[in-house]
Amino acid sequence: MIEYVRGTLEELTPAMAVVDCGGVGYGLNISLGTFSAIQGRKEVKLFVYEVIREDAYMLWGFATKSERELFLQLTSVSGIGAAMARMILSAFTPAELVEVISTGNDRALKSVKGIGPKAAQRVIVDLRDKILGLDIAPTSPQGTTASVNSEVQQEAVAALTMLGFSPAPSNKVVVKLLTEEPDLPVEQIIKRALKLL
């Protein structure tokens, strides 16, 4: 079993990281959270989860052990596969997800593309008690939005949603960009967000 890989980050997209470890390039599926955490770094360490099936051998990479643990918990829920777990972890940080599940906020979960009312309820019911054992402090998903220009934020998220991106990850990227540069016009926010999504 591979616990983690440490090496040179050779390629990076919002969904995949290629890490060179002693001349072997490992392609790891990643979430937007991990993408943001390792972006711009040359050397990285990613915690690994292996999926071995008859028709595929896949590696999933995580910037933190807590993100990997949440991924495992999510995939234990009936109807939630690895790709859907990645979507959820791309929409929320581990701390935000713990907050969403522990408070039973199915509305936030339903904002993730592909998650319907039944799946959202299953995640909450199945994981509410389990996540209490994880060492992750909950935080409000809306906690970071207070200091950003809400008008620009709403306009940019609406535009990205119209372009086919799901609202939760779009909002996360827009908030990050506005936090870094509060005076960016909507057009610039959208252009930069398209590169990150």
VEXVO-361758 format. One record per residue: residue in one letter; x, y, z of N, C-alpha, C in turn. Coordinates in Angstrom, 1 decimal, padded with zeros to 4 digits. Each point is the difference from the previous one (the first is absolute). Example, Ala and Ser with C-alpha at 12.3 -4.5 7.8 and 13.67 -1.06 7.14 Angstrom:
+---------+--------+--------+--------+--------+--------+--------+--------+--------+--------+
: residuo :   n.px :   n.py :   n.pz :  ca.px :  ca.py :  ca.pz :   c.px :   c.py :   c.pz :
+---------+--------+--------+--------+--------+--------+--------+--------+--------+--------+
:       A :  013.2 : -005.7 :  007.8 : -000.9 :  001.2 :  000.0 :  000.9 :  001.2 :  000.0 :
:       S : -000.4 :  001.1 : -000.7 :  000.9 :  001.1 :  000.0 : -000.8 :  001.1 :  000.8 :
+---------+--------+--------+--------+--------+--------+--------+--------+--------+--------+
//
This chain:
+---------+--------+--------+--------+--------+--------+--------+--------+--------+--------+
: residuo :   n.px :   n.py :   n.pz :  ca.px :  ca.py :  ca.pz :   c.px :   c.py :   c.pz :
+---------+--------+--------+--------+--------+--------+--------+--------+--------+--------+
:       M :  000.8 : -001.2 :  000.0 : -000.8 :  001.2 :  000.0 :  000.9 :  001.2 :  000.0 :
:       I : -000.4 :  001.0 : -000.8 :  000.7 :  001.3 : -000.1 : -000.6 :  001.0 :  001.0 :
:       E :  000.8 :  000.4 :  001.0 : -000.5 :  001.0 :  001.0 :  000.0 :  001.4 : -000.5 :
:       Y :  001.1 :  000.4 : -000.6 :  000.2 :  001.3 : -000.6 :  001.1 :  000.0 : -001.1 :
:       V : -000.1 :  001.0 : -000.9 :  001.1 :  000.2 : -000.9 :  000.6 :  001.4 :  000.3 :
:       R :  001.4 :  000.1 : -000.1 :  000.6 :  001.2 :  000.2 :  001.0 :  000.2 : -001.2 :
:       G : -000.1 :  001.1 : -000.7 :  000.9 :  000.2 : -001.1 : -000.2 :  001.3 : -000.7 :
:       T :  000.5 :  000.1 : -001.3 : -000.1 :  001.2 : -000.8 : -001.4 :  000.1 : -000.7 :
:       L : -000.7 :  001.1 :  000.1 : -001.2 :  000.2 : -000.7 :  000.3 :  000.3 : -001.4 :
:       E : -000.3 : -001.0 : -000.9 :  000.3 :  000.2 : -001.4 : -001.1 :  000.6 : -000.8 :
:       E : -001.2 : -000.4 :  000.3 : -001.2 :  000.6 : -000.7 : -001.1 :  000.2 :  001.0 :
:       L : -000.8 :  001.0 : -000.2 : -001.1 :  000.2 :  000.9 : -001.2 :  000.6 : -000.8 :
:       T : -001.2 : -000.6 :  000.1 : -001.3 :  000.5 : -000.5 : -000.9 :  000.0 :  001.2 :
:       P : -001.2 :  000.6 : -000.1 : -000.9 :  000.0 :  001.2 : -000.5 : -001.4 :  000.4 :
:       A :  000.2 : -001.0 : -000.9 : -000.4 : -001.3 :  000.3 :  001.1 : -001.1 :  000.2 :
:       M :  001.2 :  000.4 : -000.4 :  001.1 : -001.0 : -000.1 :  001.3 :  000.6 :  000.4 :
:       A :  000.8 : -000.7 :  000.8 :  001.4 :  000.4 :  000.3 :  000.9 : -001.1 : -000.4 :
:       V :  001.1 :  000.3 : -000.7 :  001.0 : -001.0 : -000.4 :  001.2 :  000.3 :  000.9 :
:       V :  000.4 : -001.0 :  000.9 :  001.1 :  000.2 :  000.9 :  001.1 : -001.0 : -000.4 :
:       D :  001.2 :  000.6 : -000.3 :  001.2 : -000.8 : -000.3 :  000.7 : -000.5 :  001.3 :
:       C :  000.0 : -001.3 :  000.2 :  000.7 : -000.5 :  001.2 :  001.1 : -000.9 : -000.5 :
:       G :  001.2 :  000.5 :  000.0 :  001.2 : -000.8 : -000.4 : -000.2 : -000.6 : -001.5 :
:       G : -000.5 :  000.9 : -000.9 :  000.0 : -000.4 : -001.4 : -001.3 : -000.7 : -000.4 :
:       V : -000.9 : -000.2 :  001.0 : -001.3 : -000.6 : -000.3 : -001.1 :  001.1 :  000.2 :
:       G : -000.8 :  000.2 : -001.1 : -001.1 :  001.0 :  000.1 : -001.3 : -000.6 :  000.5 :
:       Y : -000.4 :  000.4 :  001.1 : -001.3 : -000.5 :  000.5 : -001.1 :  001.0 : -000.3 :
:       G : -001.1 : -000.4 : -000.7 : -001.1 :  000.8 : -000.3 : -001.1 : -000.1 :  001.1 :
:       L : -000.3 :  001.0 :  000.7 : -000.9 :  000.0 :  001.1 : -001.2 :  000.8 : -000.3 :
:       N : -001.2 : -000.5 :  000.2 : -001.2 :  000.8 : -000.1 : -000.1 :  000.8 :  001.2 :
:       I : -000.3 :  001.3 : -000.1 : -000.1 :  000.9 :  001.1 : -001.3 :  000.8 :  000.0 :
:       S : -000.3 :  000.7 :  001.2 : -001.1 :  000.9 :  000.1 :  000.5 :  001.4 : -000.3 :
:       L : -000.9 :  000.9 : -000.1 :  000.3 :  001.5 : -000.2 :  000.8 :  000.5 :  001.3 :
:       G : -000.4 : -000.6 :  001.2 :  000.7 :  000.4 :  001.2 :  001.4 : -000.3 :  000.0 :
:       T :  000.4 : -001.3 : -000.4 :  001.4 : -000.4 : -000.1 :  000.7 :  000.8 : -001.1 :
:       F : -000.7 :  000.2 : -001.1 :  000.5 :  000.8 : -001.1 :  000.5 :  001.4 :  000.5 :
:       S : -000.9 :  000.7 :  000.7 :  000.3 :  001.3 :  000.6 :  001.2 : -000.1 :  001.0 :
:       A :  000.0 : -001.1 :  000.8 :  001.1 : -000.1 :  001.0 :  001.4 : -000.2 : -000.6 :
:       I :  000.1 : -000.7 : -001.2 :  001.3 : -000.3 : -000.5 :  000.4 :  000.9 : -001.2 :
:       Q : -000.9 :  000.8 : -000.4 :  000.2 :  000.9 : -001.2 :  001.3 :  000.8 :  000.3 :
:       G :  000.8 :  000.1 : -001.0 :  001.2 :  000.8 :  000.1 :  001.2 : -000.6 :  000.7 :
:       R : -000.2 : -001.2 :  000.5 :  001.1 : -000.7 :  000.8 :  000.8 : -000.9 : -000.9 :
:       K :  001.3 : -000.2 :  000.2 :  000.8 : -000.9 : -000.8 :  000.0 : -001.4 :  000.6 :
:       E :  000.2 :  000.0 :  001.3 :  000.0 : -001.3 :  000.8 : -001.3 : -000.2 :  000.7 :
:       V : -000.6 : -001.1 : -000.1 : -001.3 : -000.3 :  000.7 :  000.0 : -001.3 :  000.7 :
:       K : -000.8 : -000.1 :  001.0 : -000.3 : -001.3 :  000.7 : -001.5 : -000.2 :  000.0 :
:       L : -000.5 : -001.0 : -000.7 : -001.4 : -000.3 :  000.0 : -000.3 : -001.4 :  000.6 :
:       F : -001.0 :  000.0 :  000.9 : -000.5 : -001.2 :  000.6 : -000.8 : -000.7 : -001.1 :
:       V :  000.1 : -001.4 :  000.0 : -000.5 : -000.7 : -001.1 : -001.1 : -001.0 :  000.4 :
:       Y : -001.0 : -000.2 : -000.8 : -001.0 : -001.0 :  000.1 :  000.0 : -000.8 : -001.4 :
:       E :  000.2 : -001.3 :  000.1 :  000.0 : -000.8 : -001.3 : -001.3 : -000.7 : -000.2 :
:       V : -000.4 :  000.1 : -001.3 : -001.2 : -000.7 : -000.4 :  000.4 : -001.1 : -001.1 :
:       I : -000.1 : -001.2 :  000.4 :  000.4 : -001.1 : -000.9 : -001.3 : -000.8 : -000.4 :
:       R : -000.3 :  000.1 : -001.3 : -001.1 : -000.8 : -000.5 :  000.5 : -000.8 : -001.2 :
:       E : -000.9 : -000.9 : -000.5 :  000.4 : -000.8 : -001.2 :  000.4 :  000.8 : -001.2 :
:       D : -000.8 :  001.1 : -000.2 :  000.3 :  000.8 : -001.2 :  000.8 :  001.3 :  000.3 :
:       A :  000.4 :  000.2 :  001.2 :  000.7 :  001.3 :  000.3 :  000.9 : -000.1 :  001.2 :
:       Y :  001.1 :  000.8 :  000.0 :  000.8 :  000.2 :  001.2 :  000.2 :  001.5 :  000.1 :
:       M : -000.7 :  000.6 :  001.1 :  000.1 :  001.4 :  000.1 :  000.5 :  000.4 :  001.3 :
:       L :  000.7 :  001.2 :  000.0 :  000.5 :  000.6 :  001.2 : -000.7 :  001.3 :  000.3 :
:       W : -000.4 :  000.2 :  001.2 : -000.6 :  001.3 :  000.4 :  000.9 :  000.7 :  001.0 :
:       G :  000.3 :  001.2 : -000.2 :  001.0 :  000.8 :  000.8 : -000.7 :  001.1 :  000.8 :
:       F :  000.5 :  000.2 :  001.2 : -000.6 :  000.9 :  001.0 :  001.1 :  000.8 :  000.7 :
:       A : -000.2 :  001.3 :  000.1 :  001.0 :  000.9 :  000.6 :  000.1 : -000.3 :  001.5 :
:       T : -001.1 : -000.5 :  000.6 :  000.0 : -000.2 :  001.5 : -000.6 : -001.4 :  000.2 :
:       K :  000.3 : -000.6 :  001.2 : -000.6 : -001.2 :  000.4 : -001.5 :  000.1 :  000.3 :
:       S : -000.4 :  001.2 :  000.5 : -001.4 :  000.2 :  000.3 : -000.8 :  000.0 : -001.3 :
:       E :  000.5 :  000.5 : -001.1 : -000.7 :  000.0 : -001.2 : -000.2 : -001.5 : -000.5 :
:       R :  001.1 : -000.7 :  000.1 : -000.1 : -001.4 : -000.4 : -001.0 : -000.8 :  000.9 :
:       E :  000.0 :  000.3 :  001.3 : -000.9 : -000.7 :  000.9 : -001.5 :  000.3 : -000.4 :
:       L : -000.2 :  001.3 : -000.3 : -001.4 :  000.4 : -000.5 : -000.4 : -000.7 : -001.3 :
:       F :  001.0 : -000.1 : -000.9 : -000.2 : -000.7 : -001.3 : -000.5 : -001.4 :  000.3 :
:       L :  000.7 : -000.7 :  000.9 : -000.3 : -001.4 :  000.3 : -001.4 : -000.1 :  000.6 :
:       Q : -000.3 :  001.0 :  000.9 : -001.3 :  000.0 :  000.7 : -001.1 :  000.2 : -001.1 :
:       L :  000.2 :  000.9 : -000.9 : -001.0 :  000.3 : -001.0 : -000.2 : -001.2 : -001.0 :
:       T :  001.1 : -000.7 : -000.4 : -000.2 : -001.1 : -000.9 : -000.6 : -001.2 :  000.7 :
:       S : -000.1 :  000.0 :  001.4 : -000.7 : -001.1 :  000.7 : -001.5 :  000.2 :  000.0 :
:       V : -000.5 :  001.2 : -000.5 : -001.4 :  000.2 :  000.0 : -000.5 : -000.6 : -001.3 :
:       S : -001.1 : -000.7 :  000.1 : -000.6 : -000.6 : -001.2 : -000.4 :  001.0 : -001.1 :
:       G :  000.5 : -000.2 : -001.2 : -000.3 :  000.9 : -001.1 :  001.0 :  001.1 : -000.2 :
:       I :  001.0 :  000.1 :  000.9 :  001.0 :  001.0 : -000.2 :  001.3 : -000.7 : -000.4 :
:       G :  000.4 :  000.2 : -001.2 :  001.3 : -000.6 : -000.5 :  001.1 :  001.0 :  000.1 :
:       A :  001.2 : -000.4 : -000.4 :  001.2 :  000.8 :  000.1 : -000.1 :  001.3 : -000.7 :
:       A : -000.6 :  000.0 : -001.2 : -000.1 :  001.3 : -000.8 : -001.0 :  001.0 :  000.7 :
:       M : -001.1 : -000.5 :  000.6 : -000.9 :  000.8 :  000.7 :  000.6 :  000.5 :  001.3 :
:       A :  000.8 : -000.8 :  000.7 :  000.7 :  000.4 :  001.2 :  001.0 :  001.1 : -000.3 :
:       R :  000.6 : -000.1 : -001.2 :  001.0 :  001.1 : -000.4 : -000.8 :  001.3 : -000.2 :
:       M : -001.2 : -000.1 : -000.6 : -000.8 :  001.2 : -000.3 : -000.4 :  000.7 :  001.4 :
:       I : -000.4 : -000.8 :  000.9 : -000.3 :  000.5 :  001.4 :  001.2 :  000.7 :  000.6 :
:       L :  001.1 : -000.7 : -000.1 :  001.2 :  000.6 :  000.7 :  000.6 :  001.2 : -000.8 :
:       S : -000.4 :  000.1 : -001.3 :  000.4 :  001.2 : -000.8 : -000.9 :  001.2 :  000.4 :
:       A : -001.2 : -000.3 :  000.5 : -001.0 :  001.1 :  000.3 :  000.3 :  000.5 :  001.5 :
:       F :  000.5 : -000.8 :  000.9 :  000.2 :  000.4 :  001.3 :  001.4 : -000.4 :  000.5 :
:       T :  000.5 :  000.8 :  001.0 :  001.2 : -000.5 :  000.6 : -000.4 : -001.1 :  001.0 :
:       P :  001.0 : -000.8 :  000.5 : -000.4 : -001.0 :  001.0 : -000.8 :  000.6 :  001.2 :
:       A :  000.5 :  001.2 :  000.5 : -000.7 :  000.6 :  001.2 : -001.4 :  000.4 : -000.4 :
:       E : -000.2 :  000.6 : -001.2 : -001.3 :  000.4 : -000.4 : -001.0 : -001.2 : -000.2 :
:       L :  000.6 : -001.1 : -000.5 : -000.8 : -001.2 : -000.2 : -000.5 : -000.6 :  001.3 :
:       V :  000.9 :  000.0 :  001.0 : -000.4 : -000.5 :  001.3 : -001.1 :  000.9 :  000.6 :
:       E :  000.1 :  001.3 : -000.2 : -001.1 :  000.9 :  000.4 : -001.3 : -000.3 : -000.7 :
:       V :  000.1 : -000.1 : -001.3 : -001.2 : -000.3 : -000.8 : -000.7 : -001.3 :  000.5 :
:       I :  000.8 : -001.1 :  000.2 : -000.6 : -001.3 :  000.4 : -000.5 :  000.1 :  001.4 :
:       S :  000.8 :  000.5 :  000.9 : -000.4 :  000.0 :  001.4 : -001.2 :  000.9 :  000.3 :
:       T : -000.2 :  001.0 : -000.8 : -001.2 :  000.9 :  000.2 : -001.2 : -000.5 : -000.9 :
:       G :  000.2 : -001.0 : -000.8 : -001.1 : -000.6 : -000.8 : -000.4 :  001.0 : -001.1 :
:       N :  001.0 :  000.7 : -000.6 : -000.3 :  001.0 : -001.0 : -000.1 : -000.6 : -001.4 :
:       D : -001.1 : -000.7 : -000.2 : -000.2 : -000.7 : -001.3 :  000.0 :  001.0 : -001.2 :
:       R : -000.4 :  001.2 :  000.3 : -000.1 :  001.0 : -001.1 :  001.4 :  000.3 : -000.6 :
:       A :  001.0 :  000.1 :  000.9 :  001.4 :  000.2 : -000.5 :  000.4 : -001.2 : -000.8 :
:       L : -000.3 : -001.2 :  000.5 :  000.5 : -001.2 : -000.7 : -000.7 : -000.1 : -001.4 :
:       K : -001.3 :  000.4 : -000.1 : -000.7 : -000.1 : -001.3 :  000.5 :  001.0 : -001.0 :
:       S :  000.8 :  001.0 :  000.5 :  000.5 :  001.0 : -001.0 :  001.2 : -000.6 : -000.8 :
:       V :  000.5 : -001.2 :  000.5 :  001.0 : -000.7 : -000.8 : -000.6 : -000.7 : -001.2 :
:       K :  000.6 :  000.2 : -001.1 : -000.5 : -000.6 : -001.3 : -000.1 : -001.6 :  000.2 :
:       G : -001.2 : -000.5 : -000.3 : -000.2 : -001.5 :  000.1 : -000.5 : -000.5 :  001.3 :
:       I : -000.1 :  000.9 :  001.0 : -000.5 : -000.4 :  001.3 : -001.5 :  000.4 :  000.1 :
:       G : -000.8 : -001.0 :  000.1 : -001.5 :  000.3 :  000.1 : -000.4 : -000.1 :  001.5 :
:       P : -001.3 :  000.3 :  000.3 : -000.5 :  000.0 :  001.3 :  000.3 : -001.3 :  000.8 :
:       K : -000.2 : -001.2 : -000.7 :  000.2 : -001.3 :  000.7 :  001.4 : -000.2 :  000.4 :
:       A :  000.9 :  000.3 : -001.0 :  001.4 : -000.2 :  000.2 :  000.5 :  000.9 :  001.2 :
:       A : -000.4 :  001.2 :  000.0 :  000.4 :  001.0 :  001.0 : -000.5 : -000.5 :  001.4 :
:       Q : -001.2 : -000.5 :  000.1 : -000.5 : -000.6 :  001.2 :  000.8 : -001.2 :  000.5 :
:       R :  000.3 : -000.9 : -001.0 :  000.8 : -001.2 :  000.3 :  001.4 :  000.4 :  000.6 :
:       V :  000.6 :  001.0 : -000.6 :  001.4 :  000.4 :  000.5 : -000.2 :  000.5 :  001.4 :
:       I : -001.0 :  000.8 :  000.3 : -000.1 :  000.6 :  001.3 : -000.4 : -001.1 :  001.0 :
:       V : -000.9 : -000.8 : -000.3 : -000.4 : -001.1 :  000.9 :  001.1 : -001.0 :  000.3 :
:       D :  000.7 : -000.4 : -001.1 :  001.1 : -001.0 :  000.2 :  001.2 :  000.5 :  000.7 :
:       L :  000.3 :  001.3 : -000.3 :  001.3 :  000.5 :  000.5 :  000.0 :  000.9 :  001.2 :
:       R : -001.2 :  000.5 :  000.4 : -000.1 :  000.9 :  001.1 :  000.7 : -000.4 :  001.3 :
:       D : -000.1 : -001.3 :  000.4 :  000.6 : -000.5 :  001.2 :  001.5 : -000.3 : -000.3 :
:       K :  000.3 : -000.6 : -001.2 :  001.3 : -000.4 : -000.3 :  001.0 :  001.2 : -000.1 :
:       I : -000.4 :  001.1 : -000.5 :  000.9 :  001.2 : -000.1 :  000.4 :  000.6 :  001.3 :
:       L : -000.8 : -000.3 :  001.0 :  000.4 :  000.6 :  001.4 :  001.3 : -000.6 :  000.5 :
:       G :  000.3 : -001.3 : -000.5 :  001.2 : -000.6 :  000.4 :  001.3 :  000.5 : -000.7 :
:       L : -000.3 :  000.8 : -001.1 :  001.2 :  000.5 : -000.7 :  000.5 :  001.3 :  000.6 :
:       D :  001.2 :  000.2 : -000.1 :  000.7 :  001.2 :  000.7 : -000.1 :  001.2 : -001.0 :
:       I : -001.2 :  000.4 : -000.3 : -000.2 :  001.2 : -000.9 : -001.0 :  000.9 :  000.7 :
:       A :  000.5 :  001.2 :  000.2 : -000.9 :  001.0 :  000.6 : -000.9 :  000.6 : -001.0 :
:       P : -001.4 :  000.0 :  000.2 : -000.9 :  000.6 : -001.0 :  000.2 :  001.5 : -000.1 :
:       T : -000.3 :  000.5 : -001.2 :  000.0 :  001.5 : -000.2 : -001.2 :  000.2 : -001.0 :
:       S : -000.5 :  001.2 :  000.1 : -001.2 :  000.4 : -000.9 :  000.5 :  000.1 : -001.4 :
:       P : -000.7 : -000.6 : -001.0 :  000.3 :  000.2 : -001.4 : -000.1 :  001.4 : -000.4 :
:       Q : -000.8 :  000.8 :  000.6 : -000.2 :  001.4 : -000.4 :  000.9 :  000.9 :  000.8 :
:       G :  000.9 : -000.5 :  000.8 :  000.8 :  000.8 :  000.9 :  001.0 :  000.9 : -000.8 :
:       T :  000.4 : -000.3 : -001.2 :  001.0 :  000.8 : -000.7 : -000.6 :  001.0 : -000.9 :
:       T : -001.4 :  000.0 : -000.2 : -000.6 :  000.8 : -001.0 : -000.3 :  001.4 :  000.5 :
:       A :  000.1 :  000.2 :  001.3 : -000.5 :  001.3 :  000.6 :  000.9 :  001.2 : -000.5 :
:       S :  001.3 : -000.2 : -000.2 :  000.9 :  001.1 : -000.4 :  000.1 :  000.2 : -001.5 :
:       V : -000.7 : -000.8 : -000.8 :  000.1 :  000.2 : -001.5 : -001.2 :  000.8 : -000.5 :
:       N :  000.2 :  000.6 : -001.2 : -001.0 :  000.7 : -000.7 : -001.1 : -001.0 : -000.4 :
:       S : -001.2 :  000.0 :  000.7 : -001.0 : -001.0 : -000.3 : -000.6 :  000.2 : -001.3 :
:       E : -000.1 :  001.3 : -000.5 : -000.6 :  000.2 : -001.3 :  000.8 : -000.6 : -001.1 :
:       V :  001.3 :  000.2 :  000.0 :  000.9 : -000.5 : -001.0 :  000.1 : -001.5 :  000.1 :
:       Q :  000.0 : -000.5 :  001.3 :  000.0 : -001.5 :  000.2 : -001.2 : -000.6 : -000.6 :
:       Q : -001.2 :  000.5 :  000.3 : -001.3 : -000.6 : -000.6 :  000.0 :  000.0 : -001.5 :
:       E :  000.5 :  001.1 : -000.6 :  000.0 :  000.2 : -001.4 :  000.9 : -001.1 : -000.7 :
:       A :  001.2 : -000.1 :  000.6 :  001.0 : -000.9 : -000.5 : -000.4 : -001.5 :  000.1 :
:       V : -000.6 : -000.3 :  001.2 : -000.5 : -001.4 :  000.2 : -001.1 : -000.3 : -001.0 :
:       A : -000.9 :  001.0 : -000.2 : -001.2 : -000.2 : -000.9 :  000.6 : -000.3 : -001.4 :
:       A :  001.0 :  000.8 : -000.4 :  000.5 : -000.2 : -001.4 :  000.7 : -001.3 : -000.1 :
:       L :  000.7 : -000.5 :  001.0 :  000.7 : -001.3 : -000.1 : -001.0 : -001.1 :  000.0 :
:       T : -001.1 :  000.2 :  000.8 : -001.0 : -001.0 :  000.0 : -000.7 : -000.2 : -001.4 :
:       M : -000.2 :  001.2 : -000.6 : -000.6 :  000.0 : -001.4 :  001.0 : -000.7 : -001.0 :
:       L :  001.3 :  000.0 :  000.3 :  001.0 : -000.6 : -000.9 :  000.1 : -001.5 :  000.3 :
:       G : -000.8 : -000.5 :  001.0 :  000.0 : -001.4 :  000.3 :  000.7 : -000.5 :  001.2 :
:       F :  000.6 :  000.9 :  000.7 :  000.7 : -000.4 :  001.3 : -001.0 :  000.0 :  001.1 :
:       S :  000.3 : -000.9 :  001.0 : -001.0 : -000.1 :  001.1 :  000.3 :  001.1 :  001.0 :
:       P : -001.1 :  000.5 :  000.6 :  000.1 :  001.2 :  000.8 :  000.9 :  000.0 :  001.2 :
:       A :  000.1 : -001.2 :  000.7 :  000.8 :  000.0 :  001.2 :  001.5 :  000.2 : -000.3 :
:       P :  000.6 : -000.8 : -000.9 :  001.4 :  000.2 : -000.3 :  000.3 :  001.4 : -000.6 :
:       S : -001.0 :  000.5 : -000.9 :  000.2 :  001.3 : -000.6 :  000.0 :  001.0 :  001.1 :
:       N : -000.9 :  000.0 :  001.0 :  000.0 :  000.9 :  001.1 :  001.3 :  000.0 :  000.7 :
:       K :  000.5 : -001.2 :  000.3 :  001.3 : -000.1 :  000.8 :  001.1 :  000.7 : -000.7 :
:       V :  000.2 : -000.3 : -001.4 :  001.0 :  000.6 : -000.7 : -000.1 :  001.5 : -000.1 :
:       V : -001.3 :  000.5 : -000.2 : -000.2 :  001.5 : -000.1 :  000.3 :  000.7 :  001.3 :
:       V : -000.4 : -000.7 :  001.1 :  000.3 :  000.6 :  001.4 :  001.5 :  000.1 :  000.2 :
:       K :  000.7 : -001.1 : -000.4 :  001.5 :  000.0 :  000.1 :  000.6 :  001.1 : -000.8 :
:       L : -000.4 :  000.2 : -001.2 :  000.5 :  001.1 : -000.8 : -000.3 :  001.4 :  000.5 :
:       L : -001.2 :  000.2 :  000.5 : -000.4 :  001.2 :  000.6 :  000.7 :  000.3 :  001.3 :
:       T :  000.3 : -001.0 :  000.7 :  000.7 :  000.2 :  001.3 :  001.4 :  000.5 : -000.3 :
:       E :  000.6 : -000.6 : -001.0 :  001.4 :  000.4 : -000.4 :  000.0 :  001.3 : -000.6 :
:       E : -000.9 :  000.3 : -000.9 : -000.1 :  001.3 : -000.7 : -001.4 :  000.6 :  000.0 :
:       P : -000.4 :  000.7 :  001.1 : -001.4 :  000.4 :  000.1 : -000.5 :  001.0 : -001.1 :
:       D :  000.9 :  000.7 : -000.7 : -000.4 :  001.0 : -001.0 : -000.1 : -000.6 : -001.4 :
:       L :  000.2 : -001.3 : -000.2 : -000.1 : -000.5 : -001.4 : -001.4 :  000.1 : -000.5 :
:       P :  000.0 :  000.5 : -001.3 : -001.4 :  000.0 : -000.7 : -000.5 : -001.4 : -000.3 :
:       V : -001.3 :  000.0 : -000.2 : -000.7 : -001.3 : -000.2 :  000.7 : -000.8 : -001.2 :
:       E :  000.3 :  000.7 : -001.1 :  000.6 : -000.7 : -001.2 :  001.3 : -000.7 :  000.4 :
:       Q :  000.8 :  000.7 :  000.8 :  001.3 : -000.6 :  000.4 : -000.2 : -001.2 :  000.9 :
:       I : -001.0 :  000.1 :  000.9 : -000.3 : -001.1 :  000.9 : -000.4 : -001.2 : -000.8 :
:       I : -000.9 :  000.2 : -001.0 : -000.5 : -001.1 : -000.8 :  001.2 : -000.7 : -000.7 :
:       K :  000.8 :  000.9 : -000.7 :  001.1 : -000.5 : -000.8 :  001.0 : -000.9 :  000.9 :
:       R :  000.3 :  000.6 :  001.2 :  000.9 : -000.8 :  000.8 : -000.6 : -001.2 :  000.6 :
:       A : -001.3 :  000.1 :  000.3 : -000.7 : -001.2 :  000.6 : -000.1 : -001.1 : -001.0 :
:       L : -000.1 :  000.3 : -001.3 : -000.1 : -001.0 : -001.1 :  001.3 : -000.8 :  000.0 :
:       K :  001.2 :  000.7 :  000.3 :  001.2 : -000.7 :  000.0 :  000.2 : -001.0 :  001.2 :
:       L : -000.7 :  000.4 :  001.1 :  000.1 : -000.8 :  001.2 : -001.0 : -001.1 :  000.1 :
:       L : -001.1 :  000.1 : -000.7 : -001.1 : -001.0 :  000.1 :  000.3 : -001.2 : -000.9 :
+---------+--------+--------+--------+--------+--------+--------+--------+--------+--------+
//
